[in-house]
Amino acid sequence: MTVMTSREFSEDVEKAKDAALDGPVIIVDRGREAYVLMTAEEFRQGRHVGGPRPSGAASSVAGRRKTIAELLSSPEIAEIEFDLPERTMDNQRPLPDFSDDT
């Protein structure tokens, strides 16, 4: 992994892009890690550095996160139970007034 200051990045963007081909490039601004440059492919595949990975149904599958379509079509979704409150006239929110009375 390559680390560059924001000044180095500004002065030589091509060098940063070349380094991103080998892995994420951390860009430091005022002494703190501020940005990460990575290839679009690496980003799409979810190969992010640091930070916790989500667990459960949204966890990685073969190195990537599941799409919403995959999550909703998975067999374990049928096992999820939740209660919806009964809809009555008492618990409905009023509709906004979009009329133009000006």
NORCORQUI-V28045 format. One record per run of one state. SS is the DSSP state (A for helix, B for strand, O for the rest). FROM is the first residue (numbers start at 1). LEN is the number of residues. If there is no record, write none. Layout:
BEGIN
((SS,FROM,LEN) (SS,FROM,LEN))
END
This chain:
BEGIN
((O,1,1) (B,2,4) (A,6,6) (O,12,1) (A,13,8) (O,21,4) (B,25,5) (O,30,2) (B,32,6) (O,38,2) (A,40,5) (O,45,11) (A,56,3) (O,59,1) (B,60,2) (O,62,2) (B,64,2) (O,66,2) (A,68,6) (O,74,1) (A,75,5) (O,80,23))
END
